[in-house]
Amino acid sequence: MSPASPGRAPSGAESRVVGVRARRAEAQPVPASNRRPDLRVLSPQVRRRRAGAAVLLATAVVFSLMVGLVVLQAKMAQEQQRLDQLEQRTKGAQLSYDRLRVVVAIMEAPASIVKSAETQLGMVQAGKVTYISPTPADVAAVAEGRAMARVGSAQATQNPATPAAGALSVTPPDWTAVKPLVEGAP
């Protein structure tokens, strides 16, 4: 391709070549530090090697993810089995608790208490219970007897050798003699 001859218009390809040459001439030289490295075409072996490494890396990542998922699923299955066992133990404990509540209710029933008292403790039920209602005269006599006992004990403390005339001689019981009789009572 020769430069355009005078009188003839340059074709499209020629004008591009002329334009590129003109721009190169006008451009200033670029310092070595700012220059882009020279481009080169890679051989098919290098491209295959890099593609193989990328495929190998992707395969390793996918394999690691799959192994991680399997481990996670196994752990979840173990925990689910543990939860199922705990639920079964809880249900068993609840049933046992309910049964024991029934047993306690049966043992607390009055009929059961009476039966245990008769068979295990040897107690017997009282025959007929008789309630005594005192008459006013009985109440007055008891009150008079207490008053007389107080007067008698007051006089006895004043003159312990001779009891007062007409007074009942009431001496308080000796505590050492009474204590063994009431020791087990409330």
C-alpha atoms as one frame of an Amber mdcrd trajectory, in Angstrom:
protein
   0.000   0.000   0.000   1.471   3.144  -1.116   0.762   6.578   0.141  -2.072
   8.308  -1.589  -1.199   9.818  -4.943  -2.115  13.399  -5.677  -5.462  13.682
  -7.281  -6.809  10.452  -5.954  -8.719  10.134  -2.663  -7.268   7.654  -0.191
  -9.248   4.468   0.437 -10.513   3.535   3.930  -7.622   1.208   4.803  -5.015
   3.641   3.549  -6.476   6.501   5.571  -6.304   4.452   8.748  -2.674   3.548
   8.191  -1.815   7.166   7.475  -3.692   8.290  10.602  -1.890   5.806  12.862
   1.504   6.830  11.515   0.696  10.470  12.013  -0.369   9.899  15.613   2.753
   7.906  16.360   4.908  10.644  15.075   3.128  13.221  17.176   3.144  11.080
  20.373   5.926  11.569  22.805   7.938   8.653  24.056   6.542   6.988  27.245
   8.956   6.490  30.169   9.971   2.890  30.864   8.289   2.799  34.302   4.856
   3.658  32.831   5.062   1.336  29.872   2.772  -1.635  29.777   4.473  -4.981
  29.591   4.736  -6.587  26.248   1.827  -8.856  25.482   2.444 -12.387  24.406
   0.279 -15.298  23.334   0.276 -18.288  25.685   0.944 -21.694  24.367  -1.893
 -24.240  24.537   0.015 -26.246  27.207   0.114 -23.299  29.614  -3.581 -22.596
  29.025  -4.443 -26.227  29.702  -2.301 -26.255  32.841  -4.001 -23.136  34.222
  -7.452 -24.431  33.310  -6.625 -27.771  34.967  -5.516 -26.001  38.158  -8.729
 -23.940  38.221 -10.855 -27.059  37.712  -8.892 -28.876  40.423  -9.361 -25.972
  42.849 -13.101 -25.753  42.103 -13.429 -29.529  42.563 -11.610 -29.361  45.921
 -13.889 -26.535  47.116 -17.036 -28.413  46.055 -15.757 -31.639  47.656 -14.964
 -29.802  50.907 -18.444 -28.281  50.952 -20.021 -31.680  50.382 -17.982 -33.281
  53.192 -18.955 -30.389  55.472 -22.632 -30.903  54.660 -22.374 -34.634  55.371
 -20.715 -33.952  58.744 -23.382 -31.378  59.573 -26.167 -33.809  58.668 -24.592
 -36.533  60.825 -24.322 -34.163  63.783 -27.945 -33.108  63.346 -29.042 -36.741
  63.247 -27.149 -37.488  66.473 -28.699 -34.512  68.250 -32.162 -35.516  67.029
 -31.667 -39.010  68.459 -30.575 -37.464  71.753 -33.676 -35.262  71.789 -35.890
 -38.276  71.080 -34.305 -40.196  73.984 -34.798 -37.245  76.314 -38.439 -36.963
  75.267 -38.967 -40.670  75.984 -37.323 -40.330  79.403 -39.468 -37.296  80.162
 -42.651 -39.145  79.181 -41.615 -42.119  81.351 -40.902 -39.854  84.308 -44.257
 -38.109  83.834 -46.094 -41.464  83.800 -44.213 -42.571  86.917 -45.072 -39.289
  88.638 -48.765 -39.696  87.752 -48.779 -43.277  89.091 -47.113 -42.195  92.327
 -49.672 -39.411  92.768 -52.438 -42.005  92.497 -50.689 -44.206  95.076 -50.338
 -41.252  97.467 -54.012 -40.342  96.997 -55.025 -43.923  97.785 -52.773 -44.049
 100.851 -54.113 -40.705 102.142 -57.724 -41.865 101.929 -59.385 -42.233 105.365
 -60.275 -45.872 104.751 -56.642 -46.677 103.964 -55.428 -44.879 107.084 -57.881
 -46.821 109.277 -56.844 -50.104 107.663 -53.113 -49.346 108.204 -53.756 -48.345
 111.821 -55.603 -51.591 112.506 -53.242 -53.980 110.684 -49.805 -52.430 111.173
 -50.183 -50.584 114.486 -52.669 -52.902 116.182 -55.156 -50.128 116.913 -58.852
 -50.814 117.253 -61.772 -48.545 116.606 -63.641 -47.273 119.605 -67.013 -48.799
 120.182 -69.670 -46.269 120.978 -68.607 -42.715 121.748 -70.563 -41.179 124.619
 -70.607 -37.426 125.070 -71.259 -36.230 128.624 -72.978 -32.934 129.205 -72.498
 -31.641 132.744 -75.420 -30.170 134.608 -75.142 -26.710 136.185 -74.947 -28.365
 139.616 -71.937 -30.425 138.530 -70.242 -27.294 137.224 -70.908 -25.459 140.520
 -69.556 -28.374 142.542 -66.363 -28.493 140.521 -65.930 -24.737 140.823 -66.488
 -24.942 144.625 -64.015 -27.780 144.889 -61.343 -25.761 143.116 -62.014 -22.770
 145.313 -61.756 -24.947 148.398 -58.568 -26.486 147.083 -57.069 -23.011 146.654
 -58.081 -21.976 150.146 -56.711 -25.186 151.564 -53.392 -24.864 149.778 -53.072
 -21.206 150.848 -53.683 -22.149 154.472 -51.359 -25.092 154.154 -48.576 -22.837
 153.040 -49.213 -20.500 155.968 -49.269 -23.286 158.541 -48.240 -26.528 156.881
 -48.498 -28.547 160.114 -52.235 -28.108 160.706 -54.877 -28.121 157.990 -57.657
 -25.538 158.219 -60.936 -26.616 159.682 -63.469 -27.688 157.062 -60.976 -27.326
 154.215 -59.957 -30.131 151.978 -56.438 -31.117 152.374 -55.190 -31.002 148.806
 -51.542 -31.370 148.209 -50.108 -30.929 144.760 -48.939 -34.210 143.268 -45.277
 -34.963 143.255 -44.031 -34.167 139.721 -41.535 -37.031 139.681 -44.396 -39.488
 140.177 -46.585 -37.906 137.453 -43.915 -37.302 134.811 -43.531 -40.950 133.643
 -47.301 -41.164 133.140 -47.545 -38.164 130.789 -44.159 -38.329 129.124 -45.410
 -39.656 125.748 -48.505 -37.456 125.629 -48.542 -34.218 123.712
